[in-house]
Amino acid sequence: MRAGIRLKNGNSYVVKDLKVIKILNLKTDFISEVTEFTSFFISPGSYIFIGTPTIAVQGDDILSVEFG
């Protein structure tokens, strides 16, 4: 799976061979993992897109994510 990540500051990244997205809830310190990308949504927290390359961003900075 490929993920195209667009940030609000205009930067964009492509993660190839996406395996999992780890999401850290900053209020509870709970880490969840997303492997079914059809039900992905953006909320506050830290996101780690694990693939090639691995990208870490804040949810508040993400404009959009496109999977393909």
N, C-alpha and C positions, 0 to 999 in steps of 0.2 A: 504494500500500500504506500502511496505517496501523499504527503500533506504539504499544501502550500499555505504558509502562515503570513498574513498581512498585519502589520502593526499600525497603530494610530499615528506614529511619527513618520510613516512613509516607508520604513524598511520592510523587506519581505524576505522570507526564507523558504527553502524547499527541503523537506526531510524525506529521503528515499528509504525504502525498506522499513517503514514505520511498523514497529512491533507493538508498542503500548504507549499510552499517555498516562503519566502519573500526575495526580492533582493533590496538592497539599492545601487543606483548609487551614487558613491562618488563624482562625478563632479556636479550633479544636485540636490542631496539630494532627488531624487524621489524614492519612494518605489513601486515596482511592486509585484504582487502575481501570482504565478504559481500553478494552480490546475490541468492542463492537462500535465501530466509528459511525454507524448510521444513527445512533442515539446520542451523539456528542453535543453538548452545549457549553457555552462559556459563562462562567460566573466568577466572582472574586476568588483569588487564590493563586498559588504558584503552579505553573504547568511545565512538565518536562516531557518533551516529545522524544521518545527513544527510537533512534534509527541512525541513518547516515546523512548528516551529522546529528548529534543529540543537541537539542535546543531547549533552553530553559527561559521562560518568560512569565510575566505577571498577567493574570487574566484581565486586569483593567487596561493593559496595553494592547490587547489583541483586538483588531478590527474584524478579521474574518479568518476562517480556516476552510480550505477546500481540499477534499479527499478525492483521490483518483487512482 
